[in-house]
């Protein structure tokens, strides 16, 4: 795999993302120096990827954060293809082996990474404002956490659809609040989970 070097930092992720969007680098073996904008202090960093996508596709929505609004973009080093790529497989081969030889172990405690994912899910359903937030996920099993995360995403998407139906701007952020009084015991993930 050829790589693109940006100020001595190896940027292999860029090649994957660009190939995913059916784009090409004009020249792969080139050193890309500091960007020319959008500000005088802008630099290339991971936030350059969403900033470049926004610029290439002329997206009208706001930047995700001030960081990607500040980040340098790569559009002058890229070009959009006039035709789709023709070197990609149309059908992927059937997977004949499994990486997991047993079913999910739903009764085990969560790893630190899984706890962080549950804390991330709590941002979606509003539970992050509860006093118990720092400990959320610590008493959960894998099965309980799976139900919690699925419900958090479901409720967040439902709230987003309801906001759009009510006339909210499509780029507005939905802020959820915990609704502990309206949840049933099953929805509060009581099976094997005393508190979050």
trRosetta pair geometry for C-beta under 8 A, 3 or more apart (Angstrom, degrees):
i j d omega theta_ij theta_ji phi_ij phi_ji
1 12 7.0 60 125 -141 137 108
1 15 6.8 148 -178 97 113 164
2 15 7.7 152 81 -103 68 149
2 28 4.5 55 122 148 135 141
2 29 6.5 -79 -170 -62 125 84
3 10 5.8 -12 167 -153 148 91
3 11 7.0 142 -179 58 96 56
3 12 5.5 -51 -121 -88 111 77
3 15 7.0 -100 -119 -29 55 135
3 28 7.7 115 71 174 12 99
4 11 5.3 -46 81 68 92 106
4 14 5.8 -59 48 75 130 137
4 15 6.7 160 -1 -57 104 94
4 25 6.2 -157 -77 -120 132 160
4 28 6.2 -107 -75 -160 83 61
4 30 7.1 -9 -139 58 86 73
4 32 6.8 21 170 -5 106 118
5 8 6.6 14 -179 -94 110 21
5 9 7.2 141 -162 61 65 40
5 10 6.5 -36 -108 -99 73 51
5 11 7.1 151 -116 15 23 93
5 31 5.4 -31 86 -111 104 73
5 32 7.4 171 91 21 51 76
6 9 5.3 -34 74 61 81 94
6 11 5.0 36 9 -22 114 137
6 31 7.6 146 -103 -164 29 59
6 32 4.8 -26 -109 66 80 104
6 44 5.0 -92 173 100 141 152
7 31 7.8 105 -61 -176 35 96
7 32 7.6 -65 -23 86 70 67
7 33 6.8 89 -69 -133 88 45
7 34 7.3 56 -65 -63 129 64
7 44 7.0 161 11 50 117 118
11 14 4.6 27 143 -3 105 121
11 15 8.0 130 116 -17 74 80
11 44 8.0 -46 -85 148 150 128
12 15 6.0 -47 -168 24 51 110
12 16 7.2 45 144 -13 72 102
13 16 5.8 -59 -160 37 43 111
13 17 6.2 34 151 -16 75 109
13 46 7.8 13 75 -121 152 90
13 49 7.5 -55 120 -78 115 145
14 17 5.9 -61 -147 40 32 107
14 18 6.0 27 159 -17 69 111
14 49 7.1 -147 -104 -94 75 103
14 74 7.3 112 -150 -51 131 172
15 18 5.9 -58 -144 40 27 108
15 19 6.3 24 160 -16 64 108
15 25 7.5 -51 -106 -22 77 127
16 19 6.1 -60 -148 38 26 105
16 20 6.3 30 153 -25 63 108
17 20 5.5 -54 -151 31 32 116
17 21 6.7 15 156 -5 65 106
17 49 6.0 -14 135 -148 174 122
18 21 6.0 -64 -149 46 33 100
18 23 4.5 -89 -167 74 84 104
18 24 7.0 121 154 -94 120 15
18 25 6.5 54 137 -46 168 82
18 78 6.7 -143 -133 -118 123 125
19 22 7.4 33 -173 -84 38 30
19 23 7.4 -105 -74 53 24 63
21 53 7.4 -155 -86 -114 156 97
21 56 7.9 71 155 106 151 152
22 80 7.9 52 101 -157 87 67
22 81 5.3 -81 146 24 99 131
22 84 6.1 -62 -141 -141 156 61
22 85 5.1 -147 -131 -17 99 103
23 56 7.6 -37 -91 -161 146 157
23 78 5.2 5 172 -167 128 119
23 79 7.1 164 -159 76 86 37
23 80 6.1 -52 -108 -104 91 49
23 81 6.7 -152 -107 -18 38 88
24 78 7.0 148 77 -150 41 71
24 79 6.4 -17 61 56 88 82
24 81 6.7 85 -5 -66 102 96
25 28 5.1 102 85 -85 133 63
25 30 7.9 -166 162 30 119 114
25 77 6.1 -13 -147 149 81 96
25 78 6.4 -53 -105 -97 46 68
26 30 8.0 2 81 3 88 152
26 77 5.8 -129 19 -171 104 52
26 78 6.9 -142 -26 -94 85 17
26 79 6.3 82 -74 -10 90 103
27 30 4.5 78 101 -33 110 127
27 77 7.8 -89 41 -158 73 88
30 77 7.5 -164 81 -140 138 118
32 44 7.0 77 113 -49 118 162
32 74 7.4 -12 -155 -121 162 94
32 77 6.2 -32 -102 -75 130 154
34 42 7.9 129 179 91 90 73
34 43 6.7 -58 -136 -117 87 63
34 44 7.5 -152 -131 -8 43 94
34 72 7.1 -165 -178 -72 56 161
35 42 5.1 -59 75 111 121 114
35 43 6.9 160 19 -134 104 16
35 44 5.9 133 -32 -54 107 82
35 48 7.7 -178 -52 -119 144 125
35 71 8.0 88 13 161 160 52
35 72 2.5 175 -11 -140 156 132
35 73 6.7 98 -137 31 142 45
36 72 7.7 104 28 -136 40 110
37 40 7.9 -14 -107 -66 61 35
37 42 5.9 62 166 24 22 148
37 72 7.1 122 79 -118 34 76
38 42 5.8 112 40 -62 53 150
38 69 7.2 -71 58 164 145 61
38 70 7.1 -128 58 -139 101 29
38 72 7.7 -175 -1 -102 61 47
38 73 7.7 48 -35 -4 90 105
39 42 4.8 131 53 -39 72 94
39 70 5.9 -34 19 -142 126 76
41 70 7.5 -25 88 -170 92 112
42 70 5.7 -171 -106 166 82 66
42 71 6.3 108 -157 -167 97 15
42 72 4.5 127 143 -61 112 79
43 71 7.0 -53 72 -134 55 62
43 72 5.9 -97 130 -4 12 113
44 48 4.9 -5 -148 -50 65 158
44 71 7.1 70 -128 -172 31 90
44 72 4.8 -59 -70 64 63 119
44 74 7.6 67 -122 -66 115 92
45 48 5.7 136 55 -16 44 98
45 67 8.0 -73 82 173 132 105
45 71 5.7 -110 48 -125 89 114
45 72 7.9 104 8 34 67 85
46 49 6.2 -30 -177 6 54 111
47 50 6.4 -49 -161 41 56 98
47 51 6.0 55 144 -19 75 112
47 65 7.3 -86 -131 63 131 109
47 67 4.6 -132 -99 133 164 98
47 68 4.1 -140 -177 -88 103 69
47 70 7.5 33 108 64 143 81
47 71 3.9 -173 100 -46 99 150
48 51 5.4 -64 -144 46 34 115
48 52 5.8 39 157 -26 71 107
48 68 7.7 -172 -68 -136 20 74
48 71 4.4 -141 -75 157 60 122
48 72 5.5 -12 -111 76 117 63
48 73 6.0 173 -161 -100 84 40
48 74 6.3 83 156 -26 117 95
49 52 5.9 -53 -146 33 25 109
49 53 6.6 25 155 -17 61 105
50 53 5.5 -52 -145 37 37 113
50 54 6.2 42 155 -23 67 103
50 63 7.8 113 121 -156 113 78
50 64 5.8 -5 135 1 156 130
50 68 4.9 -31 80 -139 110 149
51 54 5.7 -52 -150 34 30 113
51 55 6.5 25 153 -15 63 109
51 63 7.0 7 -102 -130 81 113
51 68 4.5 -171 -58 -179 93 84
51 69 7.2 172 -108 -85 113 18
51 71 4.6 -173 -6 75 152 107
51 72 7.6 130 94 90 146 18
51 73 5.0 -124 119 -83 102 96
52 55 5.7 -59 -148 40 32 108
52 56 5.9 30 158 -20 69 110
52 73 4.3 149 -88 -153 72 89
52 74 4.8 -3 -109 35 144 85
52 75 5.8 176 -148 -50 86 78
52 78 7.6 90 -178 10 125 145
53 56 5.9 -54 -138 38 28 109
53 57 6.1 -3 171 9 64 114
53 59 7.4 25 125 -9 77 133
54 57 6.9 -77 -143 52 18 89
54 59 4.6 -86 -143 45 68 117
54 61 7.8 -107 -131 65 109 82
54 63 6.7 -36 -77 -105 175 71
54 68 7.5 107 0 146 139 121
55 58 7.4 19 -175 -75 29 43
55 73 5.1 33 19 -157 152 164
55 75 5.3 -102 110 -44 124 140
56 75 5.5 -177 -76 -107 83 108
56 78 7.0 -31 -101 91 131 138
56 80 6.7 141 -174 -62 109 112
61 170 7.9 -88 -98 100 116 93
61 171 4.5 169 -140 -104 102 131
62 171 5.9 125 14 165 93 141
63 66 7.3 103 96 -91 132 23
63 68 5.0 -174 -173 86 111 97
63 69 3.9 -163 26 -65 170 90
64 68 5.2 48 44 28 96 141
65 68 5.5 95 53 11 77 90
65 69 7.2 -132 100 -2 44 91
66 69 5.4 -57 -149 39 38 117
66 70 6.2 36 153 -20 69 109
67 70 5.9 -62 -151 38 28 109
67 71 6.4 38 152 -37 65 104
68 71 5.2 -37 -137 17 41 121
74 77 4.9 -59 -177 45 84 112
74 78 5.8 70 125 -18 95 112
75 78 5.7 -73 -143 46 37 105
81 84 6.9 111 106 -102 134 19
81 85 6.8 162 -9 -55 179 70
83 86 7.7 -5 128 -35 114 102
85 88 5.3 78 103 -15 116 107
89 92 6.1 106 106 -83 134 53
95 98 7.7 85 143 -82 114 54
98 101 6.5 142 90 -82 110 49
100 103 7.8 85 137 -109 121 13
100 104 7.9 14 164 -73 156 57
102 105 7.4 39 111 -55 122 89
104 142 6.5 -149 166 126 108 137
104 143 7.7 131 120 -76 120 79
105 108 4.6 30 128 -5 114 118
105 142 6.2 86 93 28 65 150
106 141 6.2 68 156 136 60 115
106 142 4.9 -127 -135 81 41 98
106 143 3.1 54 -178 -55 111 106
106 146 7.2 -65 -128 12 99 133
107 141 5.3 -34 -146 -161 31 145
107 142 7.3 -33 10 35 15 94
107 143 6.6 5 -65 0 47 120
107 192 7.4 -136 -134 -122 73 161
108 141 6.3 121 64 -154 26 87
108 142 5.6 28 60 -14 78 114
109 140 7.7 115 -145 86 60 48
109 141 6.4 -71 -90 -110 37 58
109 142 7.9 84 127 -35 5 76
110 114 3.8 -134 -164 94 101 122
110 115 5.0 133 114 -57 130 75
110 118 6.9 -40 -136 -13 170 133
110 137 5.8 -58 54 170 160 96
110 138 7.6 -115 53 -116 114 26
110 140 5.8 30 -21 81 124 93
110 141 7.4 169 -38 -152 78 18
110 142 6.5 143 -84 -78 71 62
110 145 5.6 90 -78 -48 127 156
111 114 4.7 96 49 7 73 102
111 115 7.1 -131 95 -6 40 86
112 115 5.6 -51 -150 33 33 115
112 116 6.6 35 151 -19 64 103
113 116 5.6 -53 -153 34 34 112
113 117 6.6 37 148 -20 64 102
114 117 5.4 -49 -151 33 38 115
114 118 6.6 38 150 -18 66 100
114 137 7.1 -176 122 -177 75 126
114 142 7.2 -54 -168 -108 159 77
114 145 6.2 53 165 150 111 166
115 118 5.7 -53 -152 35 35 111
115 119 6.5 36 148 -19 65 103
115 136 7.9 142 -168 99 83 61
115 137 4.0 145 -141 118 70 131
115 138 6.2 40 -128 -75 130 58
115 140 8.0 154 -105 46 74 108
116 119 5.4 -50 -147 36 36 114
116 120 6.4 42 149 -22 64 101
116 137 7.9 -140 -24 83 20 167
117 120 5.4 -49 -151 33 34 116
117 121 6.5 38 148 -19 64 101
117 137 7.9 137 66 -124 63 152
117 145 7.8 77 88 172 105 124
117 149 6.8 -5 139 -99 102 137
118 121 5.4 -47 -148 35 37 114
118 122 6.6 45 148 -27 63 99
118 136 6.0 -152 126 133 107 93
118 137 3.4 141 76 -91 142 125
118 140 6.5 158 -109 37 164 153
118 145 5.2 -83 -81 -143 124 105
118 148 6.2 32 -139 99 103 135
118 149 6.4 -98 -106 -67 66 98
118 196 7.9 -128 157 -153 125 118
119 122 5.4 -44 -151 26 36 117
119 123 7.5 47 147 -26 58 91
119 128 7.3 83 -172 -101 71 98
119 133 7.3 86 -137 -179 94 81
119 136 5.6 130 -94 78 72 111
119 137 6.0 -84 -43 -3 75 137
120 123 5.8 -43 -167 16 40 114
120 124 7.7 38 141 -17 61 98
121 124 5.5 -49 -165 26 48 115
121 125 6.9 14 152 3 75 104
121 148 6.4 113 111 128 146 91
121 149 4.4 -113 -95 -117 157 72
121 152 4.0 117 175 66 97 161
121 153 7.0 -63 -135 -42 99 78
122 125 6.3 -66 -141 50 38 90
122 126 7.7 -81 176 72 64 22
122 127 3.9 -85 -151 74 96 103
122 128 4.6 128 125 -58 100 76
122 133 6.5 160 136 -133 151 88
122 136 5.2 41 -60 130 154 164
122 137 7.9 -113 -31 -36 123 103
122 152 6.8 -86 -77 -118 30 146
122 196 7.6 179 -95 148 128 130
123 128 5.0 29 -88 -30 56 144
124 152 4.5 101 77 161 118 100
124 153 6.2 -3 144 -84 165 44
124 155 7.3 127 134 73 98 92
124 156 4.0 -62 -179 -59 103 143
124 176 6.4 40 151 16 40 146
125 151 7.1 28 -83 117 149 84
125 152 4.0 -102 -27 -129 117 81
125 155 5.2 60 -112 73 97 136
125 156 6.4 -98 -70 -52 60 92
125 176 5.3 -101 -163 127 23 153
125 178 6.9 61 134 -101 86 66
126 129 6.2 -33 178 17 72 109
126 175 7.5 84 -95 162 98 62
126 176 3.6 -123 -43 117 100 86
126 177 4.4 148 -155 -139 154 8
126 178 4.5 -155 107 -46 106 55
126 179 7.6 75 62 -18 140 70
127 130 5.4 -29 -170 4 64 120
127 133 6.7 153 137 -99 74 84
127 136 6.3 119 132 -114 123 151
127 152 7.7 -76 8 -107 117 117
127 178 5.1 85 -88 -88 57 115
127 196 6.6 -10 179 106 143 132
128 133 5.1 69 -153 -127 45 132
128 136 7.8 -91 -95 8 55 156
129 133 7.1 116 18 -56 6 134
129 177 7.3 -35 38 -133 142 66
129 178 6.8 -145 56 -8 97 106
130 133 5.3 145 69 -47 73 82
130 136 7.6 103 67 -66 118 120
130 178 6.0 38 -54 -23 108 158
130 196 7.7 70 79 92 150 91
132 135 5.4 -69 -175 55 75 102
132 136 6.1 103 125 -63 87 79
132 195 5.8 -123 -143 161 153 110
132 196 5.8 111 122 98 130 51
133 136 5.4 -29 -148 -15 38 118
135 138 4.9 -67 -172 19 73 130
135 139 7.5 34 155 -12 103 96
135 195 7.4 27 106 112 124 105
135 196 7.3 167 102 166 79 37
136 196 4.3 36 -130 164 77 91
137 140 5.2 -58 -149 21 45 123
137 145 6.3 56 -135 -110 87 114
137 148 7.9 -161 -93 86 77 158
137 196 6.7 49 -34 -150 42 93
139 193 5.7 125 112 -140 101 67
139 194 5.8 -73 158 40 157 85
139 195 6.2 74 31 60 151 62
139 196 7.1 -131 48 -94 103 47
140 144 4.3 -142 -155 91 90 118
140 145 4.4 109 137 -60 137 88
140 148 6.7 -63 -125 -3 151 144
140 189 7.2 -14 -115 154 107 136
140 192 7.5 84 -147 114 46 97
140 193 5.2 14 -102 -106 69 119
140 196 7.0 28 -50 -105 109 94
141 144 4.8 93 48 11 75 103
141 145 6.8 -142 90 -5 36 91
141 192 5.0 -15 -1 132 122 143
141 193 7.3 -122 10 -61 78 94
142 145 5.7 -58 -145 40 28 111
142 146 6.3 34 155 -25 63 105
143 146 5.7 -52 -150 30 29 114
143 147 6.7 25 154 -14 63 103
143 191 7.7 -55 109 105 116 119
143 192 7.4 68 69 50 108 146
144 147 5.9 -57 -154 37 32 108
144 148 6.2 34 150 -21 66 108
144 189 5.1 99 -165 -174 96 111
144 191 6.3 -164 -91 82 101 82
144 192 5.4 -136 -49 80 132 106
144 193 4.6 145 -164 -43 154 130
145 148 5.4 -53 -145 36 34 115
145 149 6.2 31 158 -18 68 106
146 149 6.0 -55 -145 37 27 107
146 150 6.3 26 157 -17 63 109
147 150 5.9 -56 -145 39 29 111
147 151 6.2 26 157 -17 64 110
147 189 5.9 160 92 -107 117 101
148 151 6.0 -63 -150 39 25 108
148 152 6.3 27 154 -23 64 108
148 189 5.2 1 -72 -75 96 154
148 196 7.4 139 -127 -100 148 149
149 152 5.6 -51 -144 33 31 113
149 153 6.5 28 158 -14 64 105
150 153 6.1 -58 -151 38 29 107
150 154 6.2 29 152 -20 65 111
151 154 5.5 -55 -142 39 32 114
151 155 6.1 29 160 -17 68 107
151 187 6.7 147 -143 -153 154 82
151 189 8.0 -144 23 -55 147 108
152 155 6.1 -56 -145 38 25 107
152 156 6.3 25 156 -19 62 110
153 156 5.8 -58 -147 38 29 112
153 157 6.3 26 158 -16 65 108
154 157 6.1 -60 -149 39 26 107
154 158 6.3 26 154 -18 64 109
155 158 5.6 -54 -145 38 31 113
155 159 6.2 32 156 -20 65 106
155 176 6.8 84 126 -131 111 144
156 159 5.8 -54 -148 36 29 110
156 160 6.4 32 152 -20 63 106
156 174 6.6 143 -162 89 74 132
156 176 6.2 -80 -99 -47 77 140
157 160 5.5 -52 -148 35 33 115
157 161 6.4 33 154 -18 66 103
158 161 5.8 -54 -149 36 31 110
158 162 6.3 31 153 -18 65 107
159 162 5.6 -54 -145 39 32 112
159 163 6.3 36 153 -23 65 104
159 174 5.0 135 117 179 110 142
159 176 6.0 176 9 -91 173 96
160 163 5.7 -52 -147 33 30 112
160 164 6.5 29 154 -17 63 104
160 174 4.9 -112 -83 -27 73 150
161 164 5.8 -54 -150 36 32 110
161 165 6.3 33 152 -20 65 107
162 165 5.6 -54 -147 37 32 113
162 166 6.3 28 154 -17 65 109
163 166 5.7 -60 -148 40 30 109
163 168 3.9 -14 161 13 92 148
163 172 6.9 -129 153 85 136 121
163 174 5.5 -151 -15 -97 154 107
164 167 7.8 101 -180 -29 29 9
164 168 5.8 -76 -82 54 36 92
164 170 6.3 42 -113 -99 107 76
168 172 4.9 -103 171 50 108 142
168 174 7.9 80 131 -82 168 84
169 172 4.4 108 66 -29 88 104
179 182 4.5 -31 158 41 111 110
179 183 6.2 124 103 -35 83 92
180 183 6.0 -57 -147 24 33 113
180 188 7.2 59 -143 -104 77 116
183 187 4.0 -132 -166 94 99 122
183 188 5.1 122 119 -57 129 84
184 187 4.8 95 50 8 73 103
184 188 7.2 -139 96 -6 39 87
185 188 5.7 -59 -151 36 33 109
185 190 4.9 -27 174 -1 86 144
186 189 7.8 44 169 -68 37 29
186 190 6.9 -78 -94 26 28 98
186 191 7.6 21 -132 -21 65 103
189 193 4.7 -14 131 65 94 148
189 196 7.2 53 70 -48 130 124
190 193 6.2 -138 -140 65 17 82
190 194 7.9 46 -147 -101 66 29
193 196 6.7 15 172 -61 118 86
